[in-house]
Amino acid sequence: MATFLYRLGRWTFVRRRLVTFLWVAVLAAVGVLAAKAPAAPDDGFAMPGTEAQKAFDLMNERFPGGHADGASARLVFVAPSGQKITAAPNQQAVERTVGELAGSEQVTSAVDPFKMQGAVSADGTTAYATVSYSAKAGEVSKTATDTLEQAAQHGRDAGLKVEIGGTALMAKPDAGGSSEAIGMALSAVVLVITFGSLVAAGLPLLTAVIGVGLGMALITALGSTLGLSTTTGTLAMMLGLAVGIDYAVFIVSRYRAELAEGRTPQEAAGRAVGTAGSAVVFAGLTVVIALAGLSVVGIPILAKMGMAAAGTVVIAVLVALTLVPALLGFLGRKVLPRKARKARGTAAPAAKENGGARWARFILRRPLAVLLGGVIGLGVLAAPALDLRLGLPGDESKPTSTTQRRAYDLLSEGFGPGFNGPLTVMVDAKGVADPKAAATEVAKKVSGLPGVIAVTPPMFNQAGDTALLNAVPATGPSEAETKDIVHAIRHDAAGLKTSTGATVLVSGTTAMNIDVSQKMSDALLPYLAVVVGLAVVLLMIVFRSLLVPLKAALGFLLSVVAALGAVVAVFQWGWLANLIGVEQTGPVMSMMPIFMIGVVFGLAMDYEVFLVTRIREGFVHGEEPGEAIVTGFRHNARVVTAAAFIMIAVFAGFIGMSEPMIKMMGLGLAAAVAFDAFIVRMTIVPAVLALLGRRAWWLPRWLDRLIPDVDVEGSKLATAAPEPAPARESVTV
């Protein structure tokens, strides 16, 4: 592989005008297709195989026109202090407010609380009105939301306290443009400090933007065909930018190192692509494996996000291997600092003991102590993860400055915390002799369960064969006791089927969240097994070693569990919560472990491949194991550190956002990258390699014969004679 990539690097360097033109042409063509492509369908959030999803689908079938998947708003009215909401002036104000919404744009129903059983609190101070919309959450028009907010304001003008809960005000997912811009700016600063050259710093940013632009344009162009919406591309944009910068940085860094050793720009480009490019290929493959593995989870939207992001990573690899050396052909020695360019023609200085080399020698002097310190430190950080509780935070986790959170709190005060998360119980009595008797028996059984404080009368469909009833728990939607009630109803469903003949299913937002969390938990181990297993095999081919890939996988698990511990400590326990604006503790987002494994595993293996291939390169070229570690750190530690700082800055930018789930993802991913890059890759890895010595590169002979020799470290290039430049284009720079 190294030889092939070496030739590719030289060829693209010489044919730089042709290669650059082809990339620009492809980007323009795909951009035109994206502009003309029809709008992609809504992602939806389906959970195939769960009871909540089965009930939801059946609800849409048996209650046509009910808009079970439409958005809804819940207006909460509280009377002035010392008054009742049922007092004539207050009741009239509520009815006027609700009347404004009835028949307005996208509204299918607006229910007067005084005409609905249970919509007025027992103390008479609080009432709520439910407004249903034909549009889905996130798709309610601005006119409709403006009408909703104006109606609420009119209620406030009448002296009432009015807040709006529900999903109607849910905005479409933010593409994160501001966060990406902040990440790019911080990346530029880090790259300028690392390279000491504006040209060298700008090249990775330019190629990363081109790669991400092409990837996002492809997602848009294929959106209607493959069902890939802008939400699907969120992960693709974030990771495409991350790895696009990383891969270009490593190619440019190696190119600069080859120039410093006195090679011509063309030869330096060939060797940079042949060595660092080989690492880019295999690092990219590990990321693709991690992202494509999201299909194992069984959630369609996650599978689409993973595949879209994997495609963008593939584009980033191709850009690094072809467009980066082509642009280096235009820049030549301009990627070097001015002082280095002035020194052209002089003998290359001897390699200096930089910070990376000194750190490696420090670890070599006391590897066991460093290893134990790193492992114990990560173990302490991981301890809170033992108390990990998964869930999908709702309005209760929003800032108190939002009307959704204030509505949630008012409903909890007026009706009890469980009122914010009622359970929808469906009674499928199709074919049953007496559906009403069956539904009545189900309601009686559910109302007798511990923790259930109220059950609404059954509401039948037009056919009279399916009924819905709401069970209100005594505890909030994210509490463990509410989960126990869901399991209790489902446990009793078999007995109810025997006694009534009806099938009982539990759905609703609360039940769906519980099912999502359970499905995520069930998928975690299979996902880990597939991703880590395939990556270990791949790294075995890269490093031709058994112990190095196992060490890489175990180190990754340490960093991810430690990051989960940090998330639990902040968002579940409340440590330092005020510092980053977390106003309400609760369960960790159920998708968080899967996301962290997929994203961080890919980036962690990037750093592993880039750092350890350079160590192996020194070992293969005849250095002792200890000196090979020092060589690897001397050349690559600075660049790996810069890449990690860039990723941490990008992810940390999301911590400042108001959405709790995005805040949680930002903290978790930033912590995971920090732990993995600086504690695992830069500390534990060299300590383990130092303790293993030559045994680190041991591979059984029978296995050595089976696996292909891909020559990632470029040992065959050490004696390779430079190929003559093609005559069709000058290589003078």
C-alpha positions in Angstrom: 0.0 0.0 0.0 2.8 2.4 0.9 4.3 2.1 -2.6 1.0 2.6 -4.3 0.2 5.7 -2.2 3.8 7.0 -2.8 3.2 6.9 -6.5 -0.3 8.4 -6.1 1.2 11.3 -4.1 3.9 12.0 -6.7 1.4 11.8 -9.5 -1.2 14.2 -7.9 1.7 16.6 -7.0 2.7 16.8 -10.6 -0.8 16.7 -12.1 -2.0 19.2 -9.5 -3.9 21.4 -12.0 -5.8 18.4 -13.3 -6.5 17.0 -9.9 -7.7 20.3 -8.5 -9.9 20.9 -11.5 -11.5 17.5 -11.1 -12.3 18.1 -7.4 -13.8 21.5 -8.2 -15.8 20.1 -11.1 -17.2 17.2 -8.9 -18.1 19.7 -6.1 -19.8 22.0 -8.6 -21.7 19.1 -10.3 -22.9 17.7 -7.0 -23.8 21.2 -5.8 -26.1 21.6 -8.9 -27.7 18.3 -8.3 -28.3 19.2 -4.6 -29.9 22.5 -5.6 -32.3 20.8 -8.0 -33.0 17.8 -5.7 -36.5 17.5 -4.2 -36.9 18.1 -0.5 -36.0 15.1 1.6 -38.7 13.4 3.7 -38.9 13.9 7.5 -36.7 11.6 9.4 -39.3 10.6 11.9 -38.3 8.7 15.0 -39.4 5.1 14.7 -38.4 2.4 17.2 -39.2 -0.9 15.3 -39.7 -3.9 17.5 -40.8 -2.0 20.6 -44.3 -2.2 22.2 -44.6 1.6 22.3 -44.0 1.8 18.5 -46.4 -1.0 17.8 -49.1 0.7 19.8 -48.3 4.1 18.1 -48.7 2.5 14.6 -51.9 0.8 15.6 -53.2 4.1 17.0 -52.7 5.8 13.6 -54.5 2.9 11.9 -57.5 2.6 14.2 -57.9 6.4 14.8 -57.7 7.8 11.3 -57.5 11.6 11.2 -56.5 11.7 14.8 -53.0 13.0 14.0 -51.4 10.8 16.6 -48.0 11.9 15.2 -48.9 15.6 15.1 -47.6 18.3 17.3 -49.5 19.5 20.4 -49.4 22.4 22.8 -50.6 22.4 26.4 -51.5 25.9 27.7 -51.3 26.0 31.4 -53.4 28.7 33.2 -52.9 29.7 36.8 -55.2 32.2 38.6 -53.8 35.3 40.4 -52.8 34.7 44.0 -55.8 34.1 46.2 -58.2 33.5 43.3 -59.7 30.5 41.6 -59.3 29.8 37.9 -63.0 28.9 37.9 -64.0 32.4 39.0 -66.1 34.0 36.2 -63.6 36.6 35.0 -60.7 34.1 35.0 -62.8 31.4 33.3 -63.8 33.9 30.6 -60.2 34.9 30.0 -59.3 31.2 29.5 -62.1 30.5 27.1 -61.2 33.6 25.0 -57.6 32.5 24.8 -58.6 29.0 23.8 -61.2 30.3 21.4 -58.5 32.4 19.6 -56.7 29.1 18.7 -59.7 27.1 17.5 -59.8 27.0 13.7 -56.4 28.8 13.3 -53.7 27.7 10.9 -52.8 24.0 11.3 -54.9 23.6 14.5 -57.1 20.5 14.4 -58.6 21.0 17.9 -58.4 23.3 20.9 -60.2 21.8 23.9 -61.7 24.1 26.5 -60.5 22.9 30.0 -63.9 23.5 31.5 -65.4 21.1 29.1 -62.8 18.3 29.7 -62.8 16.1 32.8 -59.7 16.4 34.9 -58.4 19.6 33.2 -58.9 21.7 36.3 -56.7 21.1 39.4 -58.4 19.9 42.7 -57.7 23.2 44.4 -59.2 25.1 41.5 -56.2 27.3 40.9 -54.8 25.7 37.7 -56.3 24.5 34.4 -54.8 23.4 31.1 -56.0 23.3 27.5 -54.7 20.9 24.9 -54.2 22.2 21.3 -53.6 19.7 18.5 -51.9 20.4 15.2 -51.9 18.7 11.9 -48.1 19.3 11.4 -45.4 17.3 13.1 -43.2 18.6 15.9 -40.6 20.9 14.4 -42.8 21.6 11.4 -45.5 23.8 12.8 -45.5 27.0 10.8 -44.3 30.3 12.1 -47.8 31.8 11.7 -49.2 29.0 13.8 -46.6 29.4 16.6 -47.0 33.2 16.5 -50.8 32.8 16.9 -50.2 30.4 19.9 -47.8 32.8 21.6 -50.1 35.8 21.0 -53.1 34.0 22.5 -51.0 33.1 25.6 -50.0 36.8 25.9 -53.7 37.8 25.7 -54.3 35.5 28.7 -51.5 37.1 30.6 -52.9 40.6 29.8 -56.1 39.4 31.5 -54.1 38.9 34.7 -53.5 35.1 34.4 -50.2 33.3 34.5 -50.0 31.4 31.1 -47.2 29.1 30.0 -46.9 26.8 26.9 -45.8 23.2 27.1 -45.8 20.4 24.6 -44.1 20.0 21.2 -45.7 22.7 19.1 -42.9 25.2 19.9 -40.2 22.7 19.2 -37.8 24.2 16.6 -36.3 22.4 13.8 -32.9 20.9 14.7 -30.2 23.5 14.5 -27.6 22.8 11.9 -25.0 24.0 14.4 -23.5 26.6 12.0 -22.3 28.9 14.8 -20.7 26.0 16.6 -18.9 24.9 13.4 -17.7 28.4 12.8 -16.3 28.6 16.4 -14.6 25.3 15.9 -13.0 26.4 12.6 -11.7 29.6 14.3 -10.2 27.7 17.2 -8.8 25.1 14.8 -7.1 27.9 12.8 -5.5 29.3 16.0 -4.2 25.8 17.0 -2.9 25.1 13.5 -1.0 28.4 13.3 0.7 27.7 16.6 1.5 24.1 15.6 2.9 24.8 12.1 4.1 28.4 12.6 2.8 29.2 9.1 -0.4 30.7 7.9 -0.2 28.7 4.6 0.3 25.4 6.4 -2.5 26.2 8.8 -4.9 27.2 6.1 -4.5 24.2 3.9 -6.1 21.6 6.2 -9.0 24.0 6.9 -9.6 24.6 3.1 -9.5 20.9 2.2 -11.7 20.0 5.2 -14.4 22.5 4.1 -14.3 21.1 0.5 -14.7 17.6 1.8 -17.6 18.5 4.1 -19.2 20.6 1.4 -19.1 17.7 -1.0 -20.4 15.3 1.6 -23.3 17.5 2.6 -24.2 18.2 -1.0 -24.3 14.5 -1.7 -26.6 14.0 1.3 -28.9 16.7 0.0 -28.8 15.3 -3.6 -29.6 11.8 -2.5 -32.0 12.9 0.3 -35.3 12.1 -1.3 -34.0 8.8 -2.8 -32.4 7.4 0.4 -34.4 9.3 3.0 -31.5 11.4 4.2 -32.7 14.7 5.7 -30.6 17.6 7.1 -30.9 16.0 10.5 -29.3 12.9 9.1 -26.3 15.0 8.0 -25.6 16.6 11.4 -23.2 13.9 12.5 -21.7 13.8 9.0 -20.9 17.6 9.1 -19.4 17.4 12.6 -17.2 14.3 12.0 -16.4 15.2 8.4 -14.9 18.5 9.6 -13.1 16.8 12.4 -11.4 14.0 10.5 -10.9 16.2 7.4 -8.7 18.6 9.4 -7.0 15.7 11.2 -6.1 13.8 8.0 -4.8 16.8 6.2 -2.8 17.9 9.2 -0.9 14.6 9.2 -0.2 14.6 5.5 1.0 18.2 5.7 3.1 17.5 8.8 4.8 14.6 7.2 5.4 16.6 4.1 7.1 19.3 6.1 9.3 16.7 7.9 10.4 15.2 4.6 11.3 18.7 3.2 13.3 19.3 6.4 15.3 16.2 5.7 16.4 17.7 2.3 14.0 16.0 -0.1 12.5 17.8 -3.1 8.9 18.9 -2.8 7.7 16.2 -5.2 9.6 13.4 -3.4 8.4 14.8 0.0 4.8 14.7 -1.2 5.2 11.1 -2.4 6.7 9.9 0.8 4.2 11.9 2.9 1.2 10.2 1.2 3.0 6.8 1.2 3.6 6.9 5.0 1.1 9.3 6.7 -1.4 8.5 3.9 -1.3 4.8 4.8 -2.1 5.7 8.3 -5.0 7.9 7.0 -6.5 5.0 5.1 -6.6 2.7 8.0 -7.6 5.4 10.5 -10.5 6.2 8.2 -11.5 2.6 8.0 -11.8 2.4 11.8 -14.0 5.4 11.8 -16.2 4.0 9.0 -16.5 0.7 10.9 -17.6 2.6 14.0 -20.2 4.6 12.1 -21.5 1.9 9.9 -21.8 -0.2 13.0 -24.6 2.1 14.2 -26.9 -0.1 12.0 -26.6 -2.8 14.7 -28.6 -0.7 17.1 -31.8 -1.2 15.0 -32.9 2.4 15.0 -33.4 3.6 11.4 -32.5 7.3 12.0 -29.2 6.2 13.7 -28.4 3.9 10.9 -28.9 6.6 8.3 -26.8 9.1 10.4 -24.0 6.6 10.7 -23.9 5.7 7.0 -24.1 9.3 5.9 -21.2 10.2 8.3 -19.2 7.2 7.1 -19.6 8.4 3.5 -18.3 11.8 4.5 -15.3 10.3 6.2 -14.5 8.3 3.0 -14.6 11.6 1.1 -12.2 13.1 3.7 -9.8 10.2 3.2 -9.9 10.7 -0.6 -9.4 14.5 -0.3 -6.3 13.9 2.0 -4.7 11.4 -0.4 -5.3 13.4 -3.6 -6.3 17.1 -3.2 -3.9 17.8 -0.3 -0.7 16.7 -2.3 -2.1 18.5 -5.3 -2.4 21.8 -3.4 1.1 21.1 -1.9 2.2 21.1 -5.5 1.1 24.8 -5.8 2.6 25.7 -2.4 5.9 23.8 -2.5 8.1 25.0 0.4 5.7 27.8 1.4 4.2 25.5 4.0 7.4 25.8 6.0 8.0 28.7 8.4 10.0 31.6 6.9 13.1 30.7 8.8 13.1 27.2 7.4 12.6 28.4 3.9 15.6 30.7 4.2 17.7 27.8 5.3 17.1 26.0 2.0 20.2 24.3 0.7 21.9 24.0 4.0 22.3 20.6 5.7 19.2 19.4 7.6 19.7 20.0 11.4 19.8 17.0 13.7 16.5 16.1 15.3 16.0 18.1 18.4 14.7 16.8 21.7 11.4 18.5 21.6 8.6 18.2 24.2 7.3 15.0 22.8 10.6 13.3 22.9 11.3 14.4 26.5 7.8 13.2 27.6 8.5 9.8 26.0 11.9 9.5 27.8 10.2 10.4 31.1 7.7 7.5 30.6 10.5 5.2 29.6 12.2 5.8 32.9 9.2 4.7 35.0 6.7 3.0 32.7 5.0 0.9 35.4 4.3 3.9 37.7 2.9 5.9 34.7 0.7 3.0 33.6 -0.7 2.5 37.1 -1.3 6.2 37.6 -3.1 6.5 34.3 -5.3 3.5 34.8 -6.1 4.4 38.4 -6.9 8.0 37.4 -9.3 6.9 34.7 -10.8 4.4 37.1 -11.6 7.1 39.6 -13.1 9.3 36.9 -15.2 6.3 35.7 -16.6 5.5 39.1 -19.8 7.6 38.7 -20.7 5.6 35.6 -21.7 2.7 37.9 -24.8 4.8 38.7 -25.6 5.5 35.1 -29.4 5.9 34.4 -30.5 6.2 30.8 -33.5 8.2 29.6 -34.7 10.9 27.3 -34.8 14.2 29.1 -37.9 16.3 28.4 -39.2 19.7 29.3 -38.1 19.2 32.9 -34.4 19.5 31.8 -34.9 22.8 29.9 -33.8 26.1 31.4 -36.3 27.8 33.7 -36.2 30.8 31.3 -38.2 28.7 28.8 -42.0 28.6 28.8 -41.9 24.8 28.3 -40.0 24.4 31.6 -42.3 26.8 33.4 -45.4 25.0 32.1 -43.9 21.7 33.2 -43.4 23.1 36.8 -46.9 24.6 36.9 -48.5 21.3 35.9 -46.4 19.4 38.5 -47.5 21.9 41.2 -51.2 21.8 40.2 -51.7 18.2 39.2 -48.7 16.3 40.5 -45.4 15.4 38.7 -46.8 12.3 36.9 -49.3 14.5 35.0 -46.4 15.6 32.7 -45.8 12.0 31.6 -49.2 10.2 31.4 -49.1 6.6 30.0 -51.3 5.9 27.0 -52.9 2.4 27.4 -54.4 1.0 24.2 -57.0 -1.8 24.5 -57.2 -3.7 21.1 -60.6 -5.4 21.5 -61.0 -6.2 17.8 -63.0 -9.5 17.6 -63.9 -9.3 21.3 -67.6 -9.9 22.1 -67.9 -7.0 24.5 -65.2 -4.3 23.9 -66.6 -1.9 26.4 -66.5 -4.5 29.2 -63.0 -5.4 28.3 -61.8 -1.8 28.3 -63.6 -1.2 31.7 -61.8 -4.2 33.2 -58.4 -3.0 31.9 -59.1 0.5 33.4 -60.0 -1.1 36.7 -56.8 -3.2 36.7 -54.6 -0.3 35.8 -56.1 2.0 38.4 -55.4 -0.5 41.1 -51.6 -0.6 40.4 -49.4 1.0 43.0 -48.2 4.4 41.9 -51.2 5.1 39.6 -53.2 8.0 40.9 -55.7 8.5 38.1 -57.1 6.7 35.0 -59.3 8.4 32.4 -62.4 6.7 31.1 -61.8 4.6 27.9 -62.2 6.6 24.6 -63.2 4.4 21.7 -62.6 4.8 18.0 -65.5 5.0 15.4 -65.4 1.3 14.8 -65.8 0.7 18.6 -63.1 -2.0 18.6 -60.2 0.0 20.1 -60.0 2.1 23.2 -57.5 4.5 24.7 -57.1 5.5 28.3 -54.5 7.6 30.1 -52.9 6.4 33.3 -51.3 9.2 35.4 -48.4 8.0 37.6 -47.6 9.6 40.9 -44.0 10.2 39.8 -42.4 12.2 37.0 -41.7 10.8 33.5 -38.0 10.2 34.1 -38.4 8.5 37.5 -37.6 4.8 38.1 -41.0 4.3 39.7 -42.7 5.4 36.5 -40.7 2.8 34.6 -41.9 0.2 37.1 -45.5 1.1 36.4 -45.0 0.6 32.7 -43.5 -2.9 33.3 -46.3 -3.7 35.7 -49.0 -2.9 33.1 -47.2 -5.0 30.5 -46.8 -7.8 32.9 -50.5 -7.9 33.6 -51.3 -7.7 29.9 -51.1 -11.5 29.5 -53.6 -12.1 32.2 -56.0 -9.4 30.8 -55.7 -11.1 27.4 -56.9 -14.3 29.0 -59.7 -12.8 30.9 -61.0 -10.3 28.4 -59.6 -11.4 25.0 -58.3 -7.9 24.4 -54.6 -7.0 23.7 -53.2 -4.3 26.0 -50.4 -2.1 24.8 -48.6 0.8 26.6 -47.5 3.8 24.5 -47.1 7.5 24.8 -44.0 9.7 25.1 -43.0 8.3 28.5 -43.3 4.7 27.5 -41.5 5.4 24.2 -38.6 7.0 26.1 -38.4 3.9 28.4 -38.4 1.6 25.3 -35.7 3.7 23.6 -33.5 3.5 26.7 -34.0 -0.3 27.0 -33.3 -0.8 23.3 -30.1 1.3 23.5 -29.0 -0.7 26.6 -29.6 -4.0 24.8 -27.7 -2.9 21.7 -24.7 -1.6 23.6 -22.8 -4.9 24.0 -23.5 -6.2 20.4 -22.4 -2.8 19.0 -19.2 -2.8 21.1 -18.5 -6.4 20.0 -18.9 -5.7 16.3 -17.0 -2.4 16.3 -14.2 -3.3 18.6 -13.9 -6.8 17.1 -13.6 -5.5 13.5 -11.2 -2.7 14.5 -8.9 -5.1 16.4 -8.7 -7.3 13.2 -7.9 -4.2 11.1 -5.3 -2.9 13.6 -3.7 -6.4 13.6 -3.2 -6.0 9.9 -1.8 -2.5 10.3 0.6 -3.2 13.2 1.2 -6.9 12.6 0.8 -7.5 16.3 -1.6 -9.2 18.7 -1.0 -7.1 21.8 -1.0 -3.6 20.3 -4.6 -3.8 18.9 -5.9 -5.3 22.2 -4.1 -2.5 24.1 -5.7 0.0 21.8 -9.2 -1.4 22.4 -8.9 -1.6 26.2 -7.5 1.9 26.4 -10.5 3.2 24.4 -12.9 1.5 26.7 -11.2 3.1 29.7 -11.5 6.6 28.2 -15.2 6.2 27.2 -16.2 4.9 30.6 -14.3 7.7 32.3 -16.1 10.2 30.0 -19.5 8.6 30.9 -18.5 9.0 34.6 -18.0 12.7 34.0 -21.4 13.0 32.3 -23.1 11.2 35.2 -21.3 13.4 37.8 -22.4 16.6 36.1 -25.9 15.9 34.6 -27.1 13.2 37.0 -25.4 14.1 40.3 -25.2 17.8 39.7 -21.5 18.3 40.3 -20.3 21.6 38.7 -23.8 21.8 37.1 -24.2 25.5 37.8 -20.9 26.2 36.1 -22.1 25.1 32.7 -25.7 26.1 33.1 -27.4 22.7 33.9 -30.5 23.7 35.8 -32.1 20.3 36.4 -30.4 17.0 37.0 -31.8 13.8 35.5 -31.0 10.6 33.6 -28.3 10.6 30.9 -29.6 10.7 27.3 -30.2 7.1 26.3 -28.3 7.6 23.0 -25.3 9.0 24.7 -23.2 5.8 25.2 -23.8 4.7 21.6 -22.9 8.1 20.2 -19.8 8.3 22.4 -18.6 4.9 21.4 -19.2 5.5 17.7 -17.7 9.0 17.5 -14.9 8.6 20.0 -13.8 5.2 18.9 -13.1 6.5 15.4 -11.2 9.5 16.7 -9.3 7.5 19.3 -8.2 5.0 16.6 -7.1 7.9 14.5 -4.6 9.0 17.2 -3.6 5.4 17.8 -2.8 4.7 14.2 -1.0 8.0 13.6 1.1 7.8 16.7 1.9 4.0 16.8 2.6 3.7 13.1 5.4 6.2 13.5 6.7 4.2 16.5 6.5 1.0 14.5 8.2 2.7 11.6 11.2 3.5 13.7 11.3 -0.1 15.1 11.0 -1.6 11.6 13.8 0.6 10.4 16.2 -0.9 13.0 15.7 1.2 16.2 15.5 -0.4 19.6 11.9 -0.4 21.1 12.6 2.4 23.5 14.2 4.6 20.9 11.4 3.9 18.5 8.9 5.2 21.1 11.0 8.4 21.4 11.2 8.8 17.6 7.4 8.4 17.2 6.7 11.0 19.9 9.4 13.4 18.5 7.7 13.4 15.1 4.0 13.0 15.9 3.2 13.9 19.5 2.9 17.6 18.7 0.6 17.0 15.8 -1.6 14.5 17.7 -1.8 17.0 20.5 -2.9 19.8 18.1 -5.5 17.5 16.6 -6.9 16.6 20.0 -7.1 20.2 21.1 -9.0 21.0 17.9 -11.5 18.3 18.6 -11.9 19.3 22.2 -12.5 22.9 21.2 -15.1 21.9 18.6 -17.0 19.6 21.0 -16.7 22.0 24.0 -18.4 24.7 21.9 -21.6 22.8 22.2 -21.5 23.0 26.1 -22.6 26.6 25.9 -25.8 25.8 24.0 -29.1 25.9 25.8 -30.5 22.5 24.7 -29.6 20.0 27.5 -29.0 17.1 25.2 -26.6 19.1 23.0 -24.9 20.3 26.1 -24.5 16.8 27.4 -23.1 15.6 24.0 -20.6 18.4 24.0 -19.3 17.7 27.5 -19.2 13.9 27.0 -17.4 14.0 23.6 -14.9 16.7 24.7 -14.1 14.8 27.9 -13.7 11.5 26.0 -11.3 13.0 23.5 -9.3 14.7 26.3 -9.0 11.4 28.3 -8.2 9.3 25.3 -5.7 11.6 23.6 -3.7 12.7 26.7 -4.1 9.9 29.2 -4.5 6.8 27.0 -2.6 7.5 23.8 0.0 9.9 25.1 0.6 8.2 28.4 -0.7 4.7 28.8 0.2 3.6 25.3 3.9 4.4 25.5 4.1 3.0 29.0 2.6 -0.4 27.8 4.9 -0.4 24.8 7.9 0.3 27.0 7.0 -2.6 29.3 6.4 -5.0 26.4 9.5 -4.1 24.5 9.9 -6.3 21.4 7.0 -8.5 22.5 4.7 -5.6 21.6 5.3 -6.5 17.9 5.0 -10.3 18.3 2.7 -12.1 15.9 2.4 -16.0 15.6 4.1 -17.3 12.5 0.9 -19.0 11.2 -1.0 -15.7 11.6 1.9 -13.7 10.1 1.5 -15.8 6.9 -2.3 -15.4 6.8 -2.7 -11.6 7.1 -1.6 -9.4 4.2 1.5 -7.2 4.5 0.2 -3.7 3.8 3.5 -1.9 4.8 1.8 1.0 6.5 5.1 2.2 8.0 6.5 2.5 4.5 9.6 0.2 5.0 9.7 -0.5 1.3 10.1 3.3 0.6 13.3 3.4 2.5 15.2 2.0 -0.4 12.9 3.2 -3.1 14.6 5.3 -5.8 12.6 8.4 -6.7 10.6 8.1 -9.9 11.3 10.6 -12.6 8.8 13.4 -12.9 6.3 13.0 -15.8 7.4 15.3 -18.6 4.0 16.8 -19.2 4.2 19.3 -16.3 7.0 21.1 -14.6 7.5 20.5 -10.9 9.4 23.7 -10.2 8.2 25.5 -7.1 
